[in-house]
Amino acid sequence: MGTRQTKGSLAERAGAAAGPRRERPDFWASLLLRAGDKALPPYQRRVGMVQELLRMVRQGRREEAGTLLQHLRQDLGMESTSLDDVLYRYASFRNLVDPITHDLIISLARYIHCPKPEGDALGAMEKLCRQLTYHLSPHSQWRRHRGLKRKPQACLKSVLAGSPPDNTVDLSGIPLTSRDLERVTSYLQRCGEQVDSVELGFTGLTDDMVLQLLPALSTLPRLTTLALNGNRLTRALLRDLTDTLKDPGKFPSVTWIDLGNNVDIFSLPQPFLLSLRKRSPKQGQLPTILELGEGPDGSLVGQDDLGGCPLGTTNHKGRETASAVQT
């Protein structure tokens, strides 16, 4: 008997011409490709899709892998589904919230749709998938630091017990509830004068939870970096963040807000970026791909001045914040 296919799987969309599968789809294939599946955090879905994509390529199923890559792009919030839009990076995307993921997706698309016979193409593909998996996941050092066997409440209590080490409140990887946020808010109000960085990546935050924290975060006088990556945030939150940044009295020192790897936030509105720039005019580095005619300091320049040369910049914590200039 043939294996039962999950409703909405790629095999059904590919049609009968694809022929029967030689092996049963793994757990990720049946779970992640189900239409409307929102049970898992976005980063877990995406890691599973990368793993399944690599499995398809190893089996020579490049057409199906290309279809899955399209779903991955959509899941990351890339509105366009055109392959040309993905391959020709300079003509399509501006104001990227996560240039690293964007560049890795471009490279994957090239390997899948334009395979080169020479060299170890599969080995290069496997390396790209490892890099993307690592980038989309809670980093291994976080896992070691937290100790997976410890209860989340114990980790939270430990972080909020004393003064922030290195002026950083690092809650990354600890699942938070609305009640936990009350404790975090009290801690920020008590120790806020010392806080330079707040790490809230991969904590399960939703839009409403960030709005609950926003009054306390926005009044921290020394806060320069706010990491909100790997959560369940949507583009709807960008309006509230942009409106808050328009007030010069809010987030007075912030230079970087990491919103990558959330639900559908792929690019950042210009008012958001310009508000960040006003807070650090000397730094002149934004999490964006500079648009044609705009220099690093916001001044207008000619095409000859840009020269079509790639730009790679990093912020003070080493994150890549710009990848290229449009040519």
VOKOL-46660 format. One record per atom (N, C-alpha, C): residue in one letter; atom name; x, y, z. Coordinates in steps of 0.1 Angstrom, whole numbers. Layout:
BEGIN
 res atom    c1    c2    c3
   a   CA     X     Y     Z
...
END
This chain:
BEGIN
 res atom    c1    c2    c3
   m    N     8   -12     0
   m   CA     0     0     0
   m    C     9    12     0
   g    N     4    23    -7
   g   CA    12    35    -8
   g    C    10    43     5
   t    N    19    51     8
   t   CA    18    59    20
   t    C     8    70    19
   r    N     1    73    29
   r   CA    -9    83    29
   r    C    -2    97    29
   q    N    -6   106    20
   q   CA    -1   119    19
   q    C    -9   129    28
   t    N    -1   138    34
   t   CA    -8   148    42
   t    C   -15   158    33
   k    N   -27   162    37
   k   CA   -34   172    30
   k    C   -26   185    28
   g    N   -26   190    16
   g   CA   -19   202    13
   g    C    -4   200    12
   s    N     1   188    10
   s   CA    16   185     9
   s    C    20   189    -5
   l    N    33   190    -7
   l   CA    39   194   -20
   l    C    36   183   -30
   a    N    35   171   -26
   a   CA    32   160   -35
   a    C    19   162   -42
   e    N     9   166   -35
   e   CA    -4   169   -41
   e    C    -4   180   -51
   r    N     4   191   -47
   r   CA     4   202   -56
   r    C    12   199   -68
   a    N    22   190   -67
   a   CA    30   187   -79
   a    C    22   179   -89
   g    N    12   172   -85
   g   CA     3   164   -94
   g    C     8   150   -95
   a    N     0   142  -103
   a   CA     3   128  -104
   a    C    16   126  -112
   a    N    20   136  -120
   a   CA    32   134  -129
   a    C    44   132  -121
   a    N    44   136  -109
   a   CA    56   135  -100
   a    C    59   120   -97
   g    N    49   112   -97
   g   CA    50    98   -94
   g    C    50    95   -79
   p    N    49    83   -75
   p   CA    49    79   -61
   p    C    62    82   -54
   r    N    62    86   -42
   r   CA    74    88   -34
   r    C    80    74   -30
   r    N    93    74   -30
   r   CA   100    62   -26
   r    C   101    60   -11
   e    N    99    71    -4
   e   CA    99    70    11
   e    C    89    79    17
   r    N    85    76    29
   r   CA    74    84    35
   r    C    80    98    39
   p    N    72   109    36
   p   CA    77   122    40
   p    C    79   122    55
   d    N    90   129    59
   d   CA    93   130    73
   d    C    83   139    81
   f    N    85   140    93
   f   CA    76   147   102
   f    C    75   162    98
   w    N    86   168    94
   w   CA    86   182    91
   w    C    78   184    78
   a    N    80   176    68
   a   CA    73   178    55
   a    C    58   177    57
   s    N    53   168    65
   s   CA    38   167    67
   s    C    33   178    76
   l    N    42   183    86
   l   CA    37   193    95
   l    C    38   207    90
   l    N    49   210    83
   l   CA    52   224    80
   l    C    45   228    67
   l    N    42   219    58
   l   CA    35   223    46
   l    C    20   223    47
   r    N    15   221    58
   r   CA     0   221    60
   r    C    -4   236    60
   a    N   -14   239    51
   a   CA   -18   253    49
   a    C   -23   258    63
   g    N   -18   270    66
   g   CA   -23   277    78
   g    C   -17   272    91
   d    N    -7   264    90
   d   CA    -1   259   103
   d    C     6   269   110
   k    N     1   274   122
   k   CA     8   284   130
   k    C    11   279   144
   a    N    11   266   146
   a   CA    13   260   159
   a    C    27   262   164
   l    N    37   262   155
   l   CA    51   263   159
   l    C    56   278   158
   p    N    65   281   166
   p   CA    72   294   164
   p    C    77   296   150
   p    N    77   307   145
   p   CA    82   309   131
   p    C    96   303   128
   y    N   105   305   138
   y   CA   119   300   135
   y    C   119   285   134
   q    N   111   278   142
   q   CA   111   263   141
   q    C   105   258   128
   r    N    95   265   123
   r   CA    89   262   110
   r    C   100   263    99
   r    N   107   274   100
   r   CA   117   278    90
   r    C   129   268    90
   v    N   134   265   102
   v   CA   145   255   103
   v    C   140   242    97
   g    N   128   238   100
   g   CA   123   225    94
   g    C   122   226    79
   m    N   118   237    74
   m   CA   117   239    59
   m    C   131   238    52
   v    N   141   244    59
   v   CA   155   243    54
   v    C   159   229    53
   q    N   157   221    64
   q   CA   161   207    65
   q    C   154   199    54
   e    N   141   201    52
   e   CA   134   194    42
   e    C   139   198    28
   l    N   142   210    26
   l   CA   147   215    13
   l    C   160   208     9
   l    N   169   207    19
   l   CA   181   200    17
   l    C   179   185    14
   r    N   170   179    20
   r   CA   167   165    18
   r    C   162   163     4
   m    N   154   172    -1
   m   CA   148   171   -15
   m    C   160   172   -25
   v    N   169   182   -23
   v   CA   180   184   -32
   v    C   189   171   -32
   r    N   191   165   -21
   r   CA   199   153   -20
   r    C   193   142   -28
   q    N   180   142   -29
   q   CA   172   131   -37
   q    C   170   135   -51
   g    N   176   147   -55
   g   CA   174   151   -69
   g    C   161   157   -72
   r    N   153   161   -62
   r   CA   140   166   -65
   r    C   141   182   -64
   r    N   148   187   -74
   r   CA   151   202   -74
   r    C   138   210   -76
   e    N   129   205   -84
   e   CA   117   213   -87
   e    C   108   214   -74
   e    N   107   203   -67
   e   CA   100   204   -54
   e    C   107   213   -44
   a    N   121   212   -44
   a   CA   129   220   -35
   a    C   127   235   -39
   g    N   126   238   -52
   g   CA   123   252   -56
   g    C   110   257   -51
   t    N   100   248   -51
   t   CA    86   252   -46
   t    C    87   254   -31
   l    N    94   246   -24
   l   CA    95   248   -10
   l    C   103   260    -6
   l    N   113   264   -14
   l   CA   120   276   -12
   l    C   111   288   -14
   q    N   102   287   -23
   q   CA    92   298   -25
   q    C    83   299   -12
   h    N    79   288    -6
   h   CA    71   289     6
   h    C    80   295    17
   l    N    93   291    18
   l   CA   101   297    28
   l    C   102   312    27
   r    N   104   317    14
   r   CA   105   331    12
   r    C    92   338    17
   q    N    80   332    14
   q   CA    68   338    18
   q    C    67   338    33
   d    N    71   327    39
   d   CA    70   326    54
   d    C    79   336    61
   l    N    90   340    54
   l   CA    99   350    60
   l    C    94   364    57
   g    N    82   366    50
   g   CA    76   379    48
   g    C    80   385    35
   m    N    87   378    26
   m   CA    91   383    13
   m    C    78   383     4
   e    N    73   394     1
   e   CA    60   395    -5
   e    C    61   389   -20
   s    N    71   392   -27
   s   CA    72   388   -41
   s    C    76   373   -41
   t    N    70   366   -51
   t   CA    73   352   -52
   t    C    81   349   -65
   s    N    85   360   -72
   s   CA    92   359   -85
   s    C   106   355   -83
   l    N   111   345   -90
   l   CA   125   340   -89
   l    C   134   352   -93
   d    N   130   359  -103
   d   CA   139   370  -107
   d    C   141   380   -96
   d    N   130   383   -88
   d   CA   131   392   -77
   d    C   141   388   -67
   v    N   142   375   -65
   v   CA   151   369   -55
   v    C   165   369   -60
   l    N   167   365   -73
   l   CA   180   364   -78
   l    C   187   377   -80
   y    N   179   387   -85
   y   CA   185   400   -87
   y    C   183   409   -75
   r    N   191   408   -65
   r   CA   189   414   -52
   r    C   189   429   -54
   y    N   198   435   -62
   y   CA   199   449   -62
   y    C   187   456   -68
   a    N   179   449   -75
   a   CA   167   456   -82
   a    C   154   455   -74
   s    N   155   448   -62
   s   CA   142   444   -56
   s    C   140   449   -42
   f    N   150   446   -33
   f   CA   147   448   -19
   f    C   155   460   -13
   r    N   148   468    -5
   r   CA   155   479     2
   r    C   151   477    17
   n    N   158   484    25
   n   CA   155   485    39
   n    C   153   472    46
   l    N   162   463    43
   l   CA   161   449    48
   l    C   163   449    63
   v    N   154   441    70
   v   CA   156   439    84
   v    C   166   428    87
   d    N   168   419    77
   d   CA   177   408    80
   d    C   185   405    67
   p    N   195   413    63
   p   CA   203   411    51
   p    C   210   397    50
   i    N   213   391    62
   i   CA   220   379    62
   i    C   211   368    56
   t    N   199   367    61
   t   CA   189   357    56
   t    C   187   359    41
   h    N   185   372    38
   h   CA   182   375    24
   h    C   193   370    14
   d    N   206   372    18
   d   CA   217   368    10
   d    C   218   353     9
   l    N   215   346    20
   l   CA   216   331    20
   l    C   204   325    12
   i    N   193   332    12
   i   CA   182   327     4
   i    C   185   329   -11
   i    N   192   340   -14
   i   CA   196   342   -28
   i    C   205   331   -33
   s    N   215   328   -24
   s   CA   225   317   -28
   s    C   218   304   -29
   l    N   208   301   -21
   l   CA   201   288   -22
   l    C   193   288   -35
   a    N   187   299   -39
   a   CA   179   299   -51
   a    C   188   296   -63
   r    N   200   302   -63
   r   CA   210   300   -74
   r    C   214   285   -75
   y    N   217   279   -63
   y   CA   221   265   -63
   y    C   210   256   -68
   i    N   198   259   -64
   i   CA   186   250   -68
   i    C   183   252   -83
   h    N   182   265   -87
   h   CA   177   267  -101
   h    C   187   268  -111
   c    N   200   271  -107
   c   CA   211   272  -117
   c    C   222   264  -112
   p    N   221   250  -111
   p   CA   231   242  -106
   p    C   243   242  -115
   k    N   255   242  -109
   k   CA   267   241  -117
   k    C   273   227  -116
   p    N   277   221  -128
   p   CA   281   207  -127
   p    C   295   205  -121
   e    N   304   216  -122
   e   CA   317   214  -116
   e    C   317   217  -101
   g    N   327   210   -95
   g   CA   329   212   -80
   g    C   319   205   -72
   d    N   320   206   -59
   d   CA   311   200   -50
   d    C   299   208   -47
   a    N   289   208   -57
   a   CA   277   217   -56
   a    C   269   213   -44
   l    N   267   200   -42
   l   CA   259   195   -30
   l    C   266   199   -17
   g    N   279   198   -16
   g   CA   286   202    -4
   g    C   284   217    -1
   a    N   284   225   -12
   a   CA   282   240   -10
   a    C   267   242    -5
   m    N   258   235   -11
   m   CA   244   236    -7
   m    C   242   232     8
   e    N   249   221    12
   e   CA   247   217    26
   e    C   253   228    35
   k    N   264   234    31
   k   CA   270   245    39
   k    C   260   256    41
   l    N   254   260    30
   l   CA   244   271    30
   l    C   233   268    39
   c    N   228   256    39
   c   CA   217   252    47
   c    C   221   252    62
   r    N   233   248    65
   r   CA   238   248    79
   r    C   239   263    84
   q    N   244   271    75
   q   CA   245   286    79
   q    C   231   292    81
   l    N   221   289    72
   l   CA   208   294    74
   l    C   201   288    86
   t    N   203   276    89
   t   CA   197   269   101
   t    C   203   276   113
   y    N   216   278   114
   y   CA   222   284   125
   y    C   217   298   127
   h    N   216   306   116
   h   CA   212   320   117
   h    C   197   321   122
   l    N   189   311   118
   l   CA   174   312   121
   l    C   171   306   135
   s    N   181   300   142
   s   CA   179   293   154
   s    C   185   300   166
   p    N   180   297   178
   p   CA   187   302   190
   p    C   201   296   189
   h    N   211   305   191
   h   CA   225   301   189
   h    C   230   291   200
   s    N   239   283   196
   s   CA   244   272   205
   s    C   249   278   218
   q    N   256   289   217
   q   CA   261   295   230
   q    C   250   299   239
   w    N   238   303   234
   w   CA   227   306   242
   w    C   223   293   250
   r    N   222   283   242
   r   CA   217   270   248
   r    C   227   266   259
   r    N   240   267   257
   r   CA   249   263   267
   r    C   248   272   280
   h    N   247   285   277
   h   CA   246   295   288
   h    C   233   293   296
   r    N   222   289   289
   r   CA   210   288   297
   r    C   209   275   304
   g    N   215   264   298
   g   CA   213   251   304
   g    C   199   246   302
   l    N   197   238   291
   l   CA   184   234   287
   l    C   176   227   298
   k    N   183   221   308
   k   CA   176   213   318
   k    C   170   222   329
   r    N   174   234   329
   r   CA   169   244   339
   r    C   155   249   335
   k    N   147   251   345
   k   CA   133   256   342
   k    C   134   270   338
   p    N   125   274   329
   p   CA   125   288   324
   p    C   124   298   336
   q    N   115   295   345
   q   CA   114   304   356
   q    C   126   306   365
   a    N   134   295   366
   a   CA   147   296   373
   a    C   157   305   366
   c    N   157   304   352
   c   CA   166   312   344
   c    C   162   327   345
   l    N   149   329   345
   l   CA   144   343   345
   l    C   147   349   359
   k    N   145   341   370
   k   CA   148   346   383
   k    C   163   349   384
   s    N   172   341   378
   s   CA   186   343   379
   s    C   190   356   372
   v    N   185   359   360
   v   CA   188   371   353
   v    C   184   383   360
   l    N   172   383   366
   l   CA   166   394   373
   l    C   170   396   388
   a    N   180   388   392
   a   CA   184   388   406
   a    C   192   399   410
   g    N   201   404   402
   g   CA   210   415   405
   g    C   213   425   394
   s    N   223   432   395
   s   CA   227   442   385
   s    C   230   435   372
   p    N   226   441   361
   p   CA   228   435   348
   p    C   243   433   345
   p    N   248   421   342
   p   CA   262   419   339
   p    C   265   426   326
   d    N   277   433   325
   d   CA   281   440   312
   d    C   270   449   308
   n    N   262   454   317
   n   CA   251   463   314
   n    C   241   458   303
   t    N   239   444   304
   t   CA   231   438   294
   t    C   220   429   302
   v    N   208   431   298
   v   CA   197   422   303
   v    C   194   412   292
   d    N   200   400   294
   d   CA   199   389   284
   d    C   189   379   288
   l    N   177   379   282
   l   CA   167   370   284
   l    C   165   361   272
   s    N   174   361   263
   s   CA   172   354   250
   s    C   171   339   253
   g    N   161   333   246
   g   CA   158   319   247
   g    C   149   314   259
   i    N   145   324   267
   i   CA   137   321   279
   i    C   122   324   275
   p    N   113   314   274
   p   CA    99   316   271
   p    C    93   325   281
   l    N    87   336   277
   l   CA    81   346   286
   l    C    66   346   285
   t    N    60   349   296
   t   CA    45   351   296
   t    C    42   366   299
   s    N    30   370   298
   s   CA    26   383   302
   s    C    29   386   316
   r    N    27   376   325
   r   CA    31   378   339
   r    C    46   380   341
   d    N    54   373   333
   d   CA    68   374   334
   d    C    72   389   330
   l    N    65   394   321
   l   CA    68   408   316
   l    C    67   418   327
   e    N    57   416   336
   e   CA    56   425   348
   e    C    68   425   356
   r    N    75   413   358
   r   CA    87   412   366
   r    C    98   419   358
   v    N    99   417   345
   v   CA   109   424   336
   v    C   107   439   337
   t    N    95   444   336
   t   CA    93   458   337
   t    C    97   464   350
   s    N    94   457   361
   s   CA    99   462   374
   s    C   114   462   375
   y    N   121   452   369
   y   CA   135   452   369
   y    C   141   463   361
   l    N   135   466   350
   l   CA   140   477   341
   l    C   138   490   348
   q    N   127   492   355
   q   CA   125   504   362
   q    C   135   506   374
   r    N   139   495   380
   r   CA   148   495   391
   r    C   163   497   387
   c    N   167   490   376
   c   CA   181   490   371
   c    C   183   497   358
   g    N   173   504   353
   g   CA   173   510   340
   g    C   185   519   337
   e    N   190   526   347
   e   CA   201   535   345
   e    C   214   528   341
   q    N   215   515   343
   q   CA   227   507   340
   q    C   226   500   326
   v    N   214   499   320
   v   CA   212   490   309
   v    C   215   497   296
   d    N   225   490   289
   d   CA   228   494   275
   d    C   222   485   265
   s    N   219   473   268
   s   CA   214   463   258
   s    C   203   454   264
   v    N   192   452   257
   v   CA   182   442   262
   v    C   180   432   251
   e    N   183   419   254
   e   CA   182   408   245
   e    C   169   400   248
   l    N   160   400   239
   l   CA   147   393   240
   l    C   144   384   229
   g    N   155   380   222
   g   CA   153   371   211
   g    C   148   357   215
   f    N   139   351   207
   f   CA   134   337   209
   f    C   128   335   222
   t    N   120   345   226
   t   CA   113   344   239
   t    C    98   342   238
   g    N    93   341   225
   g   CA    79   339   223
   g    C    70   352   224
   l    N    77   364   222
   l   CA    69   376   223
   l    C    60   378   212
   t    N    48   384   215
   t   CA    38   388   205
   t    C    38   403   204
   d    N    30   408   195
   d   CA    29   423   194
   d    C    24   429   207
   d    N    14   423   213
   d   CA     8   428   225
   d    C    18   428   237
   m    N    26   418   237
   m   CA    36   417   248
   m    C    47   427   246
   v    N    51   430   234
   v   CA    61   441   232
   v    C    55   454   236
   l    N    42   457   232
   l   CA    35   469   236
   l    C    34   470   251
   q    N    33   459   258
   q   CA    33   459   273
   q    C    47   464   278
   l    N    57   460   272
   l   CA    71   464   276
   l    C    75   477   271
   l    N    69   482   261
   l   CA    74   494   254
   l    C    76   506   263
   p    N    66   510   272
   p   CA    68   521   281
   p    C    81   521   289
   a    N    84   509   294
   a   CA    96   507   302
   a    C   109   508   294
   l    N   108   501   282
   l   CA   120   501   273
   l    C   123   515   268
   s    N   113   522   264
   s   CA   115   535   257
   s    C   121   545   266
   t    N   121   544   279
   t   CA   126   554   288
   t    C   140   551   293
   l    N   146   539   289
   l   CA   159   536   294
   l    C   169   546   288
   p    N   176   554   296
   p   CA   184   565   290
   p    C   196   560   282
   r    N   202   548   286
   r   CA   214   544   279
   r    C   212   532   269
   l    N   200   528   267
   l   CA   197   516   259
   l    C   202   519   244
   t    N   211   511   239
   t   CA   215   513   225
   t    C   210   502   216
   t    N   209   490   222
   t   CA   205   478   214
   t    C   193   471   220
   l    N   183   468   211
   l   CA   171   461   216
   l    C   169   449   206
   a    N   171   437   210
   a   CA   170   425   202
   a    C   156   419   204
   l    N   148   419   193
   l   CA   134   413   194
   l    C   133   402   183
   n    N   144   396   179
   n   CA   144   387   168
   n    C   139   373   172
   g    N   134   365   162
   g   CA   130   351   165
   g    C   117   350   173
   n    N   108   360   173
   n   CA    96   360   180
   n    C    84   358   171
   r    N    72   363   176
   r   CA    60   362   168
   r    C    54   375   164
   l    N    63   385   162
   l   CA    60   398   159
   l    C    55   400   144
   t    N    46   409   142
   t   CA    41   412   128
   t    C    44   426   124
   r    N    41   429   111
   r   CA    43   442   106
   r    C    34   453   113
   a    N    23   448   119
   a   CA    14   458   126
   a    C    22   465   137
   l    N    32   458   143
   l   CA    39   464   154
   l    C    48   476   149
   l    N    52   476   137
   l   CA    61   486   131
   l    C    55   500   133
   r    N    42   501   132
   r   CA    35   514   133
   r    C    37   520   147
   d    N    35   511   157
   d   CA    37   516   171
   d    C    52   519   174
   l    N    61   511   169
   l   CA    75   514   171
   l    C    79   527   164
   t    N    74   529   152
   t   CA    78   541   144
   t    C    73   553   151
   d    N    60   552   156
   d   CA    54   564   163
   d    C    62   567   175
   t    N    66   557   182
   t   CA    74   559   194
   t    C    88   565   191
   l    N    94   561   181
   l   CA   107   566   177
   l    C   106   581   172
   k    N    94   585   168
   k   CA    93   599   163
   k    C    94   609   175
   d    N    92   604   187
   d   CA    93   612   199
   d    C   108   612   203
   p    N   115   623   203
   p   CA   129   623   206
   p    C   132   620   221
   g    N   122   621   229
   g   CA   124   617   243
   g    C   123   602   246
   k    N   119   595   236
   k   CA   118   580   237
   k    C   130   573   231
   f    N   135   563   236
   f   CA   146   556   231
   f    C   157   566   228
   p    N   162   574   237
   p   CA   171   585   233
   p    C   184   581   228
   s    N   189   569   232
   s   CA   202   564   228
   s    C   202   552   218
   v    N   191   547   215
   v   CA   190   535   207
   v    C   196   537   193
   t    N   204   527   188
   t   CA   209   527   175
   t    C   205   515   167
   w    N   200   505   173
   w   CA   196   493   166
   w    C   185   485   173
   i    N   175   482   165
   i   CA   164   473   170
   i    C   163   461   160
   d    N   166   450   165
   d   CA   167   438   157
   d    C   153   431   157
   l    N   147   431   145
   l   CA   133   426   143
   l    C   133   414   133
   g    N   145   408   131
   g   CA   146   397   121
   g    C   139   385   126
   n    N   136   376   116
   n   CA   131   362   119
   n    C   118   362   127
   n    N   109   372   125
   n   CA    96   372   131
   n    C    86   367   121
   v    N    73   371   123
   v   CA    63   365   114
   v    C    64   370   100
   d    N    63   383    97
   d   CA    62   388    84
   d    C    70   401    82
   i    N    79   404    91
   i   CA    87   416    90
   i    C    99   414    82
   f    N    99   419    69
   f   CA   110   417    61
   f    C   118   430    58
   s    N   111   441    57
   s   CA   117   454    55
   s    C   112   463    65
   l    N   119   474    67
   l   CA   116   485    77
   l    C   112   498    70
   p    N   102   504    75
   p   CA    98   517    69
   p    C   108   528    70
   q    N   109   537    61
   q   CA   119   547    61
   q    C   118   556    74
   p    N   106   560    78
   p   CA   105   568    90
   p    C   111   561   102
   f    N   110   548   103
   f   CA   116   541   114
   f    C   132   542   113
   l    N   137   540   101
   l   CA   152   540    99
   l    C   157   555   101
   l    N   150   564    96
   l   CA   155   578    98
   l    C   154   583   112
   s    N   145   578   120
   s   CA   144   581   134
   s    C   156   575   141
   l    N   160   563   138
   l   CA   172   557   143
   l    C   185   565   140
   r    N   185   570   127
   r   CA   197   577   123
   r    C   198   590   131
   k    N   187   597   134
   k   CA   188   609   141
   k    C   194   608   155
   r    N   192   595   160
   r   CA   198   593   173
   r    C   213   590   173
   s    N   218   587   162
   s   CA   232   584   160
   s    C   238   589   147
   p    N   237   602   145
   p   CA   241   607   132
   p    C   256   605   128
   k    N   265   603   138
   k   CA   279   601   135
   k    C   281   586   131
   q    N   273   577   136
   q   CA   274   563   133
   q    C   271   561   118
   g    N   260   566   113
   g   CA   256   566    99
   g    C   255   552    93
   q    N   252   542   102
   q   CA   250   529    97
   q    C   236   524   101
   l    N   228   519    91
   l   CA   215   515    93
   l    C   213   500    89
   p    N   203   494    95
   p   CA   200   480    90
   p    C   192   480    77
   t    N   199   485    67
   t   CA   192   486    54
   t    C   202   485    42
   i    N   197   483    30
   i   CA   204   484    18
   i    C   202   498    13
   l    N   213   506    12
   l   CA   211   520     8
   l    C   205   521    -6
   e    N   195   530    -8
   e   CA   189   532   -20
   e    C   198   541   -29
   l    N   196   539   -42
   l   CA   203   546   -52
   l    C   202   561   -50
   g    N   213   569   -49
   g   CA   212   583   -47
   g    C   213   587   -33
   e    N   215   578   -24
   e   CA   216   581    -9
   e    C   229   577    -4
   g    N   237   586     2
   g   CA   250   582     8
   g    C   248   577    22
   p    N   259   572    28
   p   CA   258   566    41
   p    C   254   576    52
   d    N   256   589    49
   d   CA   252   599    59
   d    C   238   605    56
   g    N   231   599    46
   g   CA   218   605    43
   g    C   219   615    32
   s    N   231   620    28
   s   CA   232   630    18
   s    C   230   624     4
   l    N   225   632    -6
   l   CA   223   627   -19
   l    C   237   626   -26
   v    N   239   616   -34
   v   CA   251   614   -41
   v    C   248   609   -55
   g    N   257   611   -65
   g   CA   255   606   -78
   g    C   258   592   -80
   q    N   254   586   -91
   q   CA   257   572   -93
   q    C   272   569   -94
   d    N   280   579   -99
   d   CA   294   577  -100
   d    C   301   577   -86
   d    N   294   584   -77
   d   CA   300   583   -63
   d    C   297   570   -56
   l    N   286   564   -60
   l   CA   283   551   -54
   l    C   292   540   -60
   g    N   294   541   -73
   g   CA   303   532   -79
   g    C   299   518   -80
   g    N   287   515   -76
   g   CA   282   501   -76
   g    C   289   491   -68
   c    N   296   496   -57
   c   CA   304   487   -49
   c    C   296   482   -37
   p    N   298   470   -34
   p   CA   290   464   -22
   p    C   295   471    -9
   l    N   285   473     0
   l   CA   288   479    13
   l    C   285   468    23
   g    N   294   466    32
   g   CA   291   457    44
   g    C   294   464    56
   t    N   284   466    65
   t   CA   287   473    77
   t    C   282   465    89
   t    N   288   468   100
   t   CA   283   461   112
   t    C   281   471   123
   n    N   272   467   132
   n   CA   270   476   144
   n    C   280   473   155
   h    N   278   479   166
   h   CA   288   477   177
   h    C   289   463   182
   k    N   279   455   180
   k   CA   279   442   185
   k    C   282   431   174
   g    N   286   436   162
   g   CA   291   427   152
   g    C   280   422   143
   r    N   267   427   144
   r   CA   257   423   135
   r    C   259   429   122
   e    N   256   422   111
   e   CA   257   428    98
   e    C   244   436    96
   t    N   246   449    91
   t   CA   234   457    90
   t    C   232   463    76
   a    N   241   461    67
   a   CA   239   465    53
   a    C   247   456    44
   s    N   241   453    32
   s   CA   248   443    24
   s    C   252   448    11
   a    N   245   458     5
   a   CA   249   462    -9
   a    C   242   475   -12
   v    N   248   481   -23
   v   CA   242   493   -28
   v    C   236   490   -42
   q    N   224   495   -44
   q   CA   217   492   -57
   q    C   226   497   -68
   t    N   227   490   -79
   t   CA   234   494   -91
   t    C   224   495  -102
END
